[in-house]
Amino acid sequence: ARVFPVKFDAHGERVRLFAESVAHMTQDELPGGFPLEGPRTCLQVLKGMVRVGGSPEMSNLEWRRTSRIPDGDRAVYEDEVICLSLQFLATVDQVNLPNLVGAELLCRRHQLIREAYRLSPSAPDYSASDWLMGWGRRRTGQTVQPTLAAYVAEQLKHEASIAKESRKAREEKMLKAPRAPKGSPQGLSKGDTGAGSS
């Protein structure tokens, strides 16, 4: 189901507690599949918001308080809009968010912002944005199949490991090489003074 039975408060306004909405949400297989790459994350993100603060709005406030991000940073407002959108979708529109592609995109953008600033609050890193958002191959238009890409990555990792071990072996060999006594001319065998023979 994508829409819940609508609940109203005593004043006739549509409202459902956020935690209550999340408790009723399910992640179902959708006819035709899910168009985004990677695992679906919406339900787990919403559950996390219930645990931390009780709602998306409180999640945003807590993040602003603990992340050391300047209040004027645009990411603060973007995350706030995402959180309020999720909150209204759950409490007023009363829809089953994990089965909505748009809601999944909002949750992924929310996670991308948080991760970018967690790694570097002063210089957020969005380099993985295409993959986190679920359109990883769009960036370059590449047609390399995932299985081949995984194989190449594994081979490069193996080569890097071999090069690392070879470098360590060379360094150890240099450390074990005998050194000339301090103050002695190098390159002379024991007993050789370096003077010409008579």
C-alpha positions as a Markdown table, in Angstrom:
| # | Residue | x | y | z |
|---|---|---|---|---|
| 1 | Ala | 0.0 | 0.0 | 0.0 |
| 2 | Arg | 1.1 | 3.5 | -0.7 |
| 3 | Val | -1.5 | 5.4 | 1.2 |
| 4 | Phe | -2.7 | 4.8 | 4.8 |
| 5 | Pro | -6.3 | 5.4 | 6.0 |
| 6 | Val | -6.4 | 9.1 | 6.8 |
| 7 | Lys | -6.6 | 10.0 | 10.5 |
| 8 | Phe | -8.0 | 13.3 | 11.8 |
| 9 | Asp | -7.5 | 15.0 | 15.2 |
| 10 | Ala | -10.3 | 16.3 | 17.4 |
| 11 | His | -10.4 | 19.6 | 15.3 |
| 12 | Gly | -10.9 | 17.8 | 12.0 |
| 13 | Glu | -7.4 | 18.3 | 10.8 |
| 14 | Arg | -5.4 | 15.5 | 9.1 |
| 15 | Val | -2.7 | 14.4 | 11.4 |
| 16 | Arg | -0.9 | 11.3 | 12.4 |
| 17 | Leu | 2.0 | 11.1 | 14.8 |
| 18 | Phe | 5.3 | 10.5 | 13.0 |
| 19 | Ala | 6.3 | 7.5 | 15.1 |
| 20 | Glu | 2.9 | 6.0 | 14.6 |
| 21 | Ser | 3.2 | 6.4 | 10.8 |
| 22 | Val | 6.6 | 4.9 | 10.7 |
| 23 | Ala | 5.4 | 1.9 | 12.8 |
| 24 | His | 2.9 | 1.1 | 10.0 |
| 25 | Met | 5.3 | 1.6 | 7.1 |
| 26 | Thr | 6.4 | -1.4 | 5.0 |
| 27 | Gln | 8.9 | -1.8 | 2.2 |
| 28 | Asp | 7.3 | -3.9 | -0.5 |
| 29 | Glu | 8.4 | -5.2 | -3.9 |
| 30 | Leu | 6.9 | -2.9 | -6.5 |
| 31 | Pro | 5.6 | -4.0 | -9.9 |
| 32 | Gly | 8.2 | -3.1 | -12.5 |
| 33 | Gly | 11.0 | -2.9 | -10.0 |
| 34 | Phe | 12.7 | 0.0 | -8.2 |
| 35 | Pro | 14.4 | 2.5 | -10.7 |
| 36 | Leu | 17.3 | 3.5 | -8.4 |
| 37 | Glu | 20.5 | 1.6 | -8.0 |
| 38 | Gly | 21.6 | 0.3 | -4.6 |
| 39 | Pro | 19.6 | -0.8 | -1.6 |
| 40 | Arg | 16.5 | 1.0 | -0.5 |
| 41 | Thr | 17.1 | 3.0 | 2.6 |
| 42 | Cys | 14.0 | 5.1 | 3.3 |
| 43 | Leu | 12.5 | 2.9 | 6.0 |
| 44 | Gln | 15.7 | 2.6 | 8.0 |
| 45 | Val | 16.3 | 6.4 | 7.8 |
| 46 | Leu | 12.8 | 7.1 | 9.1 |
| 47 | Lys | 13.2 | 4.6 | 11.9 |
| 48 | Gly | 16.5 | 6.3 | 12.8 |
| 49 | Met | 14.7 | 9.6 | 13.0 |
| 50 | Val | 12.2 | 8.2 | 15.5 |
| 51 | Arg | 15.1 | 6.9 | 17.7 |
| 52 | Val | 17.0 | 10.2 | 17.5 |
| 53 | Gly | 14.7 | 13.0 | 18.4 |
| 54 | Gly | 11.4 | 11.4 | 17.5 |
| 55 | Ser | 10.8 | 13.2 | 14.2 |
| 56 | Pro | 12.7 | 14.5 | 11.1 |
| 57 | Glu | 12.4 | 18.1 | 12.4 |
| 58 | Met | 14.1 | 17.2 | 15.7 |
| 59 | Ser | 16.7 | 15.2 | 13.8 |
| 60 | Asn | 17.6 | 18.3 | 11.8 |
| 61 | Leu | 17.9 | 20.4 | 14.9 |
| 62 | Glu | 20.1 | 17.8 | 16.7 |
| 63 | Trp | 22.4 | 17.6 | 13.6 |
| 64 | Arg | 22.8 | 21.3 | 13.5 |
| 65 | Arg | 23.6 | 21.3 | 17.2 |
| 66 | Thr | 26.3 | 18.6 | 17.1 |
| 67 | Ser | 27.9 | 18.9 | 13.6 |
| 68 | Arg | 29.6 | 22.3 | 14.0 |
| 69 | Ile | 28.2 | 23.6 | 10.8 |
| 70 | Pro | 27.7 | 27.4 | 10.5 |
| 71 | Asp | 24.0 | 28.4 | 10.7 |
| 72 | Gly | 24.2 | 30.2 | 7.4 |
| 73 | Asp | 25.5 | 27.1 | 5.5 |
| 74 | Arg | 23.1 | 26.2 | 2.7 |
| 75 | Ala | 23.2 | 22.5 | 3.6 |
| 76 | Val | 21.5 | 23.3 | 6.9 |
| 77 | Tyr | 18.5 | 24.7 | 5.1 |
| 78 | Glu | 18.5 | 21.9 | 2.4 |
| 79 | Asp | 18.5 | 19.3 | 5.1 |
| 80 | Glu | 15.7 | 21.1 | 7.0 |
| 81 | Val | 13.5 | 21.2 | 3.8 |
| 82 | Ile | 14.1 | 17.5 | 3.3 |
| 83 | Cys | 13.3 | 16.7 | 6.9 |
| 84 | Leu | 10.1 | 18.8 | 6.9 |
| 85 | Ser | 9.0 | 17.2 | 3.6 |
| 86 | Leu | 9.4 | 13.7 | 5.0 |
| 87 | Gln | 7.6 | 14.8 | 8.2 |
| 88 | Phe | 4.6 | 16.2 | 6.3 |
| 89 | Leu | 4.4 | 13.3 | 4.0 |
| 90 | Ala | 4.2 | 10.9 | 6.9 |
| 91 | Thr | 2.0 | 12.9 | 9.3 |
| 92 | Val | -0.3 | 14.9 | 7.0 |
| 93 | Asp | -0.3 | 13.2 | 3.6 |
| 94 | Gln | -0.1 | 9.9 | 5.5 |
| 95 | Val | 1.6 | 7.8 | 2.8 |
| 96 | Asn | 3.8 | 4.7 | 2.9 |
| 97 | Leu | 7.1 | 6.5 | 2.2 |
| 98 | Pro | 9.4 | 3.4 | 1.7 |
| 99 | Asn | 7.3 | 2.5 | -1.4 |
| 100 | Leu | 7.8 | 5.9 | -3.0 |
| 101 | Val | 10.8 | 6.6 | -5.3 |
| 102 | Gly | 10.6 | 10.3 | -4.5 |
| 103 | Ala | 10.8 | 9.6 | -0.8 |
| 104 | Glu | 13.8 | 7.3 | -1.3 |
| 105 | Leu | 15.5 | 10.2 | -3.2 |
| 106 | Leu | 14.9 | 12.6 | -0.3 |
| 107 | Cys | 16.3 | 10.1 | 2.2 |
| 108 | Arg | 19.4 | 9.5 | 0.1 |
| 109 | Arg | 20.0 | 13.2 | -0.3 |
| 110 | His | 19.6 | 13.6 | 3.4 |
| 111 | Gln | 22.2 | 10.9 | 4.0 |
| 112 | Leu | 24.6 | 12.4 | 1.4 |
| 113 | Ile | 24.5 | 15.7 | 3.2 |
| 114 | Arg | 25.1 | 14.2 | 6.6 |
| 115 | Glu | 27.9 | 12.0 | 5.4 |
| 116 | Ala | 29.7 | 14.8 | 3.4 |
| 117 | Tyr | 29.8 | 17.0 | 6.5 |
| 118 | Arg | 30.7 | 14.2 | 8.8 |
| 119 | Leu | 33.8 | 13.5 | 6.9 |
| 120 | Ser | 34.8 | 17.1 | 6.6 |
| 121 | Pro | 32.7 | 19.8 | 8.2 |
| 122 | Ser | 34.8 | 22.7 | 6.8 |
| 123 | Ala | 35.0 | 21.2 | 3.3 |
| 124 | Pro | 32.2 | 18.7 | 2.7 |
| 125 | Asp | 33.0 | 16.0 | 0.2 |
| 126 | Tyr | 30.3 | 15.2 | -2.3 |
| 127 | Ser | 32.4 | 13.0 | -4.5 |
| 128 | Ala | 30.3 | 9.9 | -4.0 |
| 129 | Ser | 27.0 | 11.7 | -4.6 |
| 130 | Asp | 26.1 | 9.9 | -7.9 |
| 131 | Trp | 26.5 | 6.5 | -6.3 |
| 132 | Leu | 24.7 | 7.4 | -3.1 |
| 133 | Met | 21.8 | 8.9 | -5.0 |
| 134 | Gly | 21.4 | 5.8 | -7.1 |
| 135 | Trp | 22.5 | 6.9 | -10.5 |
| 136 | Gly | 26.2 | 6.0 | -10.4 |
| 137 | Arg | 26.8 | 5.3 | -14.1 |
| 138 | Arg | 25.1 | 8.5 | -15.2 |
| 139 | Arg | 28.2 | 10.6 | -14.3 |
| 140 | Thr | 30.4 | 9.3 | -17.1 |
| 141 | Gly | 27.9 | 7.5 | -19.3 |
| 142 | Gln | 30.1 | 4.4 | -19.1 |
| 143 | Thr | 28.8 | 1.1 | -20.4 |
| 144 | Val | 31.2 | -1.1 | -18.5 |
| 145 | Gln | 29.1 | -3.9 | -16.9 |
| 146 | Pro | 29.2 | -4.1 | -13.0 |
| 147 | Thr | 30.7 | -7.6 | -13.1 |
| 148 | Leu | 33.6 | -6.4 | -15.3 |
| 149 | Ala | 34.1 | -3.3 | -13.2 |
| 150 | Ala | 34.3 | -5.4 | -10.1 |
| 151 | Tyr | 36.8 | -7.8 | -11.7 |
| 152 | Val | 39.1 | -4.9 | -12.7 |
| 153 | Ala | 38.9 | -3.3 | -9.3 |
| 154 | Glu | 39.8 | -6.6 | -7.7 |
| 155 | Gln | 42.8 | -7.0 | -10.0 |
| 156 | Leu | 44.0 | -3.5 | -9.3 |
| 157 | Lys | 43.7 | -4.1 | -5.6 |
| 158 | His | 45.8 | -7.3 | -6.0 |
| 159 | Glu | 48.5 | -5.5 | -8.0 |
| 160 | Ala | 48.6 | -2.8 | -5.4 |
| 161 | Ser | 49.0 | -5.4 | -2.6 |
| 162 | Ile | 51.9 | -7.0 | -4.5 |
| 163 | Ala | 53.6 | -3.7 | -5.0 |
| 164 | Lys | 53.2 | -2.9 | -1.3 |
| 165 | Glu | 54.8 | -6.2 | -0.3 |
| 166 | Ser | 57.7 | -5.7 | -2.7 |
| 167 | Arg | 58.4 | -2.3 | -1.3 |
| 168 | Lys | 58.4 | -3.6 | 2.2 |
| 169 | Ala | 60.8 | -6.4 | 1.2 |
| 170 | Arg | 63.2 | -3.9 | -0.3 |
| 171 | Glu | 63.0 | -1.7 | 2.8 |
| 172 | Glu | 63.7 | -4.6 | 5.1 |
| 173 | Lys | 66.6 | -5.7 | 3.0 |
| 174 | Met | 68.2 | -2.3 | 3.2 |
| 175 | Leu | 67.7 | -2.3 | 7.0 |
| 176 | Lys | 69.4 | -5.7 | 7.3 |
| 177 | Ala | 72.4 | -4.7 | 5.1 |
| 178 | Pro | 75.7 | -4.5 | 7.0 |
| 179 | Arg | 76.8 | -0.9 | 7.7 |
| 180 | Ala | 80.4 | 0.3 | 7.9 |
| 181 | Pro | 81.6 | 1.3 | 11.4 |
| 182 | Lys | 81.1 | 5.0 | 12.2 |
| 183 | Gly | 84.1 | 7.0 | 11.1 |
| 184 | Ser | 85.5 | 4.3 | 8.8 |
| 185 | Pro | 85.8 | 5.0 | 5.1 |
| 186 | Gln | 83.1 | 3.1 | 3.3 |
| 187 | Gly | 83.9 | 0.5 | 0.6 |
| 188 | Leu | 87.1 | -0.7 | 2.3 |
| 189 | Ser | 87.4 | -4.3 | 3.6 |
| 190 | Lys | 88.6 | -5.0 | 7.1 |
| 191 | Gly | 92.4 | -4.3 | 7.4 |
| 192 | Asp | 92.5 | -2.3 | 4.2 |
| 193 | Thr | 93.9 | 1.1 | 5.0 |
| 194 | Gly | 93.4 | 2.4 | 1.5 |
| 195 | Ala | 97.1 | 3.2 | 1.1 |
| 196 | Gly | 98.9 | 2.2 | -2.1 |
| 197 | Ser | 100.8 | -1.1 | -1.9 |
| 198 | Ser | 104.6 | -0.9 | -1.7 |
